[in-house]
Amino acid sequence: MGTGRALRTLALLAGIYLIGVVLLAAVGLADWLVILALPALGVDGVKLLLASLVLVAAVLGGAAQLRVARGSDGRGVPVTPEQQPELWQAVRATAQLAGSRAPDVIVLTGGVEAVVSEDCRLLGLLPATRRLRLGLPLLLGLDRARLGAVLAAEFARYGAGPAQAAVRGRDGMVRIAAALEENAAAADSSWSRVLRTHAGPYRRYARFCLRATFAAVRGQEVAADLAAVRIAGRDTTAAALREVAALRAAHAHYHAAYALRAASVRLLPPPGEILGGLRRFLAEEGRQAELALLRQQPAWEEVRSPDGRATSAERVWLVESLADDGRGLPAAEPAAGLLRCVDRLLPSVERAVLEDRLTRLARVSWEELAAAVMEEEAKSGTYALRSAVADITGRPTTMGAVLDALDGGALAARFSREELHRSLLLYVAGALVAAGRASWELSWAYSDAQAPWVRLPAGWDSLPAALEAATLPEGGTGALRGLLVGAVRDTADAADAVGAEAGGV
């Protein structure tokens, strides 16, 4: 970001603070005119002066919303150089290489993030406490070289001189805009609605500033990525960008499909495993293949962030379009090696980042969690199927009734094929567990966030094909009937026996 562009950015940011001055000056001028005409206006003039006091209070209240909380580290655990010396040494070395000031505070968080921020003082002209929010999932999923590239780009984004002040000021504007929008959405009283109305000019100007400084932000981000290439190498920087985007997608899937899947039954994994379980998830052989695929296709983040920063795909394209610097990829050293006492650190950070409502849930082993989740999902996930079968057949829902409804095509007419497939899989799995032929068992290999965790009997490799055939519009339950009969006992009514053990509607 050039000096001229940085100064223009600072001038734009200063405008939001002038809005209140202009509004107060306008109210003061109106009051002066009323006072001059007070003898003629009489009581009405007094009423106007009293109304102006309300306006002044509202304007000041709207201006007060510009004050974004300072000194807050957000959810996370601050770590000192004495507690984590290797991590601090690596961070300080990277900041020095990037020509930027090292952070005053490092806060370990639960997200896939490495974000430098500062309290905005005097539009960012005055330096304040600098924080680095560093996500444990990033440390668990990256090697040291890639982590260095990520940190180098983030520190270089702050630059130096006027550019540094402009970035600080714009980051403050992003926080101000978010706070104003949040306050406007949360207005739930007459006075708060008055404040929301008078904060309207601030909100509109904040949006204008973010749009007007978009090019400056993008230019600074390009410069930061080029600095990361200079420090870590082209291949390492590109690999880091790809890895972070893939890791972000994997982490979101892990949270939905594993870490918080049992929250609906008021259970959580053991202490430290909400974050630490990600290691097992990423180590699964099938997950490695999925991550490799995500790294190869730079199209993970189609939506541009609200502050105008580029998507990962755009940044990868820029870095990989540079000439090869011949540095290649260094040997991989896990970034988690920078942390001391990881097994004690994970529960500590977890407690800090969990929402209050989750901290009250019971902690159980992964095995107990899987059983509890699947018992509940086998009931709730098949309710619509069981109700439909009872309605179609006019008799209690058994496995035989389900299969008959499938053959007639009546179920296919009521459900999408995806819904029918999932409900039927849960119903069959629940029936087998009830019959003692299968068991609920955690698996790190499923791709579907709602896939059932079940260990099927030996020789049931053909179940997916049998389910696919059974959920065709015309029905085709022969293969599924054969599996069910063999799983219970060698009689023609075995499928009905399995259904009876699973329970009817």
C-alpha positions in Angstrom: 0.0 0.0 0.0 1.6 3.2 -1.2 1.9 6.3 1.1 -0.6 8.3 -0.9 -3.2 5.5 -0.8 -2.6 4.9 2.9 -3.2 8.5 3.7 -6.4 8.6 1.6 -7.5 5.5 3.5 -6.8 7.2 6.9 -8.7 10.3 5.7 -11.8 8.2 4.8 -11.7 6.5 8.2 -11.5 9.8 10.0 -14.8 10.8 8.4 -16.9 8.5 10.6 -15.8 10.4 13.8 -16.7 13.7 12.1 -20.3 12.6 11.7 -21.1 13.1 15.3 -19.4 16.5 15.3 -21.5 17.6 12.4 -24.7 16.3 13.9 -24.1 18.0 17.2 -23.1 21.2 15.4 -26.4 21.1 13.5 -28.4 20.6 16.8 -26.4 23.4 18.5 -27.2 25.8 15.6 -30.9 24.9 15.7 -30.9 25.5 19.5 -29.2 28.9 19.0 -31.9 29.9 16.5 -34.6 28.7 18.9 -33.2 30.7 21.8 -33.1 33.8 19.6 -36.7 33.4 18.8 -37.7 32.2 22.3 -39.8 35.3 23.2 -41.9 34.7 20.2 -42.1 31.0 20.5 -42.9 30.8 24.2 -43.7 27.4 25.5 -43.2 25.8 22.1 -39.6 27.1 22.1 -39.0 25.4 25.5 -40.4 22.2 24.1 -38.1 22.4 21.1 -35.1 22.9 23.4 -36.1 19.9 25.5 -36.5 17.8 22.3 -33.0 18.9 21.2 -31.6 17.4 24.5 -33.1 14.1 23.5 -31.5 14.4 20.1 -28.1 15.2 21.6 -28.4 12.1 23.9 -29.3 9.9 20.9 -26.4 11.3 18.8 -24.0 10.7 21.7 -25.5 7.2 22.2 -25.0 6.4 18.5 -21.4 7.7 18.7 -20.8 5.5 21.7 -21.5 2.5 19.6 -18.3 3.3 17.7 -16.3 2.2 20.7 -15.4 -1.4 20.0 -14.3 -3.2 23.1 -10.6 -2.8 23.8 -8.3 -5.2 25.5 -10.4 -8.2 24.9 -8.7 -11.4 23.6 -12.0 -13.0 22.7 -12.5 -16.7 23.4 -9.2 -18.4 23.8 -6.2 -18.9 26.2 -3.4 -16.4 26.2 0.0 -18.1 26.5 3.2 -16.4 27.7 6.8 -16.9 26.4 7.5 -18.9 29.6 4.7 -21.3 29.0 5.3 -21.8 25.3 8.9 -20.6 24.5 9.3 -22.5 21.2 6.0 -21.1 19.8 6.9 -17.6 20.8 10.4 -17.9 19.3 9.0 -19.1 16.0 6.4 -16.3 15.9 8.9 -13.6 16.8 11.3 -14.8 14.1 8.6 -14.8 11.5 7.5 -11.3 12.4 11.1 -10.0 12.2 11.5 -11.5 8.7 8.3 -9.9 7.7 9.5 -6.5 8.9 6.6 -6.2 11.4 6.3 -5.8 15.1 5.9 -9.1 17.0 2.7 -9.6 19.0 2.4 -8.6 22.6 -0.1 -11.4 23.2 -0.6 -14.8 21.7 -4.1 -16.3 22.2 -4.7 -19.9 21.3 -8.2 -20.5 19.9 -10.4 -23.3 18.7 -10.7 -22.1 15.0 -8.7 -22.5 11.9 -7.2 -19.0 12.1 -4.0 -17.0 12.4 -5.1 -13.4 12.8 -3.1 -10.4 13.9 -5.1 -7.5 15.3 -4.6 -4.3 17.4 -6.8 -2.0 19.4 -7.4 1.0 17.1 -6.2 4.2 18.8 -6.5 7.5 16.9 -7.4 5.8 13.7 -4.5 3.4 14.0 -1.9 6.1 14.1 -0.9 5.1 17.6 0.3 1.6 18.2 -1.5 -0.4 20.8 -1.6 -4.0 22.2 -1.0 -6.3 19.2 -2.6 -9.8 19.5 -2.0 -12.9 17.5 -5.0 -15.3 17.6 -3.7 -18.7 16.6 -6.0 -21.6 16.2 -5.0 -25.0 17.6 -6.5 -26.8 14.6 -4.0 -24.9 12.5 -1.1 -26.1 14.7 -2.5 -29.7 14.6 -3.0 -29.7 10.9 0.0 -27.9 9.4 3.8 -28.4 9.4 6.2 -25.7 10.6 7.1 -24.5 7.1 3.5 -23.9 6.1 2.6 -22.3 9.4 5.6 -20.0 8.9 4.2 -19.0 5.5 0.7 -18.3 7.0 2.2 -16.2 9.8 4.5 -14.3 7.4 1.6 -13.2 5.2 -0.4 -12.1 8.2 2.4 -10.1 9.7 3.4 -8.6 6.4 -0.2 -7.5 5.9 0.3 -4.9 8.6 3.3 -3.4 6.7 5.0 -0.4 8.2 4.6 3.4 8.4 1.4 4.9 7.0 0.4 1.5 5.5 0.5 -0.1 8.9 -1.6 2.7 10.4 -4.1 2.4 7.5 -4.4 -1.4 8.0 -4.9 -0.9 11.8 -7.5 1.8 11.2 -9.4 -0.3 8.6 -9.4 -3.4 10.8 -10.9 -1.1 13.5 -13.5 0.0 10.9 -14.4 -3.6 10.1 -15.0 -4.2 13.8 -17.0 -1.0 14.2 -19.2 -1.9 11.2 -19.8 -5.4 12.6 -20.7 -3.9 16.0 -23.1 -1.4 14.5 -24.8 -4.1 12.5 -25.1 -6.4 15.5 -26.5 -3.6 17.7 -29.0 -2.7 15.0 -30.2 -6.3 14.7 -30.4 -6.6 18.5 -32.5 -3.4 19.2 -35.3 -4.6 21.4 -36.5 -1.5 23.2 -37.8 2.0 22.4 -34.6 3.7 23.4 -32.4 1.2 21.6 -34.4 1.7 18.5 -33.8 5.4 18.8 -30.1 4.8 19.1 -30.3 2.4 16.1 -31.9 5.2 14.1 -29.3 7.8 15.0 -26.5 5.3 14.4 -27.8 4.9 10.8 -25.4 7.5 9.3 -22.5 5.7 11.0 -23.5 2.4 9.6 -23.9 3.7 6.1 -20.6 5.6 6.2 -18.8 2.5 7.6 -20.1 0.4 4.7 -19.0 3.2 2.3 -15.5 3.2 3.8 -15.2 -0.6 3.5 -16.2 -0.4 -0.2 -13.9 2.6 -0.9 -10.9 1.0 0.7 -11.3 -2.4 -1.0 -8.6 -1.8 -3.6 -6.2 -0.7 -0.9 -6.8 -3.8 1.1 -6.4 -6.1 -1.9 -3.1 -4.4 -2.8 -1.8 -4.8 0.8 -2.8 -8.4 0.7 -1.0 -9.0 -2.6 2.1 -7.4 -1.0 1.7 -9.7 2.0 1.5 -12.8 -0.1 4.6 -11.7 -2.0 6.4 -11.2 1.3 5.4 -14.7 2.4 6.9 -16.0 -0.9 10.1 -14.1 -0.2 10.3 -15.5 3.3 9.0 -19.1 2.9 9.3 -19.8 -0.8 6.7 -19.9 -3.6 5.9 -23.6 -3.3 5.6 -23.5 0.5 3.3 -20.4 0.4 1.0 -21.9 -2.2 0.9 -25.2 -0.3 0.1 -23.4 2.9 -2.8 -21.5 1.3 -4.2 -24.8 -0.2 -3.7 -26.6 3.1 -5.5 -24.0 5.2 -8.5 -24.0 2.9 -8.7 -27.8 3.0 -8.2 -27.8 6.7 -10.9 -25.3 7.2 -13.4 -27.5 5.3 -12.2 -30.6 7.2 -12.5 -28.9 10.5 -16.1 -27.8 9.8 -17.0 -31.3 8.8 -15.4 -32.8 11.9 -17.3 -30.4 14.2 -20.6 -31.2 12.6 -20.1 -35.0 12.2 -18.1 -35.8 15.3 -17.3 -33.2 17.9 -20.8 -31.7 18.4 -22.9 -34.4 16.9 -24.1 -35.7 20.3 -25.0 -32.2 21.6 -28.6 -33.0 20.7 -28.6 -35.8 23.3 -26.7 -33.5 25.8 -23.4 -35.3 25.5 -19.8 -34.3 24.4 -16.6 -36.2 23.8 -14.0 -36.5 26.7 -12.3 -33.3 27.9 -9.8 -32.1 25.2 -11.3 -34.3 22.5 -13.5 -31.7 20.9 -10.3 -30.1 19.7 -7.9 -33.1 20.0 -10.2 -35.5 18.1 -9.3 -33.6 15.0 -5.9 -35.4 15.0 -7.6 -38.8 14.8 -10.0 -37.5 12.1 -7.1 -36.2 9.9 -5.0 -39.4 10.5 -7.7 -41.6 9.0 -6.5 -43.0 5.7 -9.7 -42.1 3.9 -9.5 -38.5 5.2 -6.0 -38.2 3.8 -7.4 -38.9 0.3 -10.2 -36.4 0.8 -7.7 -33.7 1.9 -5.5 -34.4 -1.0 -8.4 -33.9 -3.4 -9.3 -30.6 -1.6 -5.8 -29.4 -2.0 -5.8 -30.0 -5.7 -8.8 -27.9 -6.6 -8.5 -24.2 -5.6 -12.2 -23.5 -5.5 -13.2 -24.0 -1.9 -14.2 -20.5 -0.9 -16.5 -18.9 -3.5 -17.8 -16.2 -1.2 -15.6 -13.2 -0.6 -15.2 -12.1 3.1 -17.1 -9.0 4.2 -13.9 -7.0 4.7 -12.9 -7.5 1.0 -10.0 -9.9 1.5 -9.4 -12.3 -1.4 -10.5 -15.9 -1.4 -8.0 -18.7 -1.1 -8.4 -19.6 -4.7 -7.4 -16.1 -5.8 -4.4 -16.1 -3.6 -3.3 -19.5 -4.7 -3.6 -18.4 -8.3 -1.4 -15.3 -7.7 1.3 -17.2 -5.9 1.5 -20.1 -8.3 1.7 -17.7 -11.2 5.1 -16.5 -10.0 8.3 -17.8 -11.4 9.7 -21.0 -9.6 12.3 -19.9 -7.1 13.8 -23.4 -6.9 13.3 -23.7 -3.1 10.7 -26.5 -3.3 9.0 -27.9 -0.2 11.1 -28.5 2.9 10.9 -31.7 5.0 7.7 -31.7 7.0 7.9 -31.1 10.7 4.6 -31.0 12.6 3.7 -27.5 13.8 2.3 -29.1 16.9 5.9 -29.8 18.0 6.1 -26.0 18.8 3.7 -26.6 21.7 4.5 -27.9 25.1 2.1 -30.1 27.2 -0.4 -30.4 24.3 -2.6 -32.9 26.2 -3.0 -30.4 29.1 -3.4 -27.4 26.7 -6.3 -29.0 24.7 -8.8 -29.2 27.6 -7.8 -25.7 28.7 -8.4 -24.1 25.3 -11.6 -26.1 24.9 -13.1 -24.8 28.1 -12.3 -21.3 27.0 -13.8 -21.5 23.5 -16.9 -23.6 24.2 -20.3 -21.8 24.3 -21.7 -21.6 27.7 -24.6 -23.9 26.9 -22.2 -26.6 25.9 -20.1 -26.5 29.0 -23.0 -28.0 31.0 -23.2 -31.2 28.9 -22.0 -34.5 30.2 -18.7 -35.9 28.9 -18.5 -39.5 27.8 -16.1 -41.7 25.9 -16.2 -41.7 22.1 -17.7 -45.3 22.2 -20.5 -44.3 24.6 -21.1 -41.1 22.6 -21.5 -43.1 19.3 -24.0 -45.5 20.9 -26.1 -42.7 22.4 -26.1 -40.7 19.2 -27.1 -43.7 17.0 -29.8 -44.9 19.3 -31.4 -41.4 19.1 -30.9 -41.1 15.4 -32.3 -44.6 14.7 -35.5 -43.4 16.4 -35.8 -39.9 15.1 -34.4 -40.6 11.7 -36.9 -43.4 10.9 -40.0 -41.8 12.4 -41.3 -40.4 9.0 -40.6 -43.8 7.3 -42.4 -45.8 10.0 -45.3 -43.4 10.0 -45.6 -43.6 6.2 -45.5 -47.4 6.2 -48.2 -47.6 8.9 -50.3 -45.2 6.8 -49.8 -47.1 3.6 -50.2 -50.7 4.9 -52.7 -50.1 7.7 -50.7 -52.3 10.0 -47.9 -51.9 12.5 -44.5 -51.1 10.9 -42.3 -54.2 10.6 -39.5 -54.9 8.3 -41.8 -56.9 6.1 -44.2 -54.1 5.9 -41.4 -51.7 4.9 -40.2 -54.0 2.2 -43.7 -54.5 0.8 -44.2 -50.7 0.7 -40.9 -50.3 -1.1 -41.9 -52.9 -3.7 -45.2 -51.2 -4.4 -43.5 -47.9 -5.0 -45.6 -46.1 -2.4 -42.6 -45.0 -0.3 -40.7 -43.7 -3.4 -43.7 -41.5 -4.1 -43.5 -39.9 -0.6 -39.8 -39.3 -0.1 -36.9 -38.1 -2.2 -34.5 -41.0 -2.9 -31.8 -39.5 -0.7 -34.3 -39.3 2.3 -35.6 -42.7 1.6 -32.1 -44.2 1.4 -31.0 -42.7 4.7 -34.2 -43.6 6.6 -34.0 -47.2 5.2 -30.3 -47.5 6.2 -31.1 -46.4 9.7 -34.1 -48.7 10.0 -32.1 -51.7 8.8 -29.1 -50.9 11.0 -31.4 -50.3 14.1 -33.2 -53.6 13.4 -29.9 -55.5 13.2 -28.6 -53.9 16.4 -31.9 -54.8 18.2 -31.5 -58.4 16.9 -27.9 -58.5 18.2 -26.4 -58.9 14.8 -24.7 -55.5 14.6 -23.5 -52.8 17.0 -23.1 -49.1 17.0 -19.5 -48.2 16.6 -17.6 -45.0 16.0 -15.9 -44.7 12.6 -13.6 -41.9 11.5 -14.0 -42.9 7.9 -17.6 -41.8 7.0 -17.9 -38.8 4.6 -21.5 -38.0 5.3 -22.0 -35.8 8.4 -25.2 -37.9 9.1 -23.8 -41.3 8.3 -24.7 -44.0 10.9 -21.9 -45.4 13.0 -22.6 -49.1 12.8 -20.5 -52.3 12.5 -22.4 -54.6 10.3 -22.3 -58.5 10.3 -19.6 -60.2 8.3 -20.5 -60.7 4.7 -22.7 -57.6 4.5 -20.6 -55.7 1.9 -23.5 -56.0 -0.5 -25.8 -53.9 1.7 -25.1 -50.5 -0.1 -26.1 -52.1 -3.5 -29.1 -53.8 -1.9 -30.3 -50.4 -0.5 -29.7 -48.7 -3.8 -31.9 -51.3 -5.6 -34.6 -51.1 -2.9 -35.0 -47.4 -3.1 -35.5 -47.3 -6.9 -38.9 -45.9 -7.9 -40.0 -49.3 -9.1 -38.7 -51.1 -6.1 -36.4 -54.1 -6.0 -36.0 -55.6 -2.5 -35.0 -59.1 -3.4 -31.3 -58.6 -2.4 -32.2 -56.8 0.8 -34.7 -59.5 1.7 -32.1 -62.2 1.2 -29.6 -60.4 3.6 -32.3 -59.9 6.3 -33.5 -63.5 6.2 -29.9 -64.8 6.5 -29.2 -62.4 9.4 -32.0 -63.5 11.6 -32.9 -67.1 11.0 -33.3 -69.3 8.0 -37.1 -69.0 7.7 -39.3 -67.2 5.3 -40.7 -64.8 7.9 -37.3 -63.6 9.1 -37.7 -60.1 7.8 -40.9 -59.7 9.9 -39.0 -60.9 12.9 -36.3 -58.3 12.5 -39.0 -55.6 12.0 -40.7 -56.6 15.2 -37.5 -56.4 17.2 -36.9 -52.9 15.8 -40.3 -51.8 17.1 -43.4 -50.5 15.3 -45.2 -47.2 15.2 
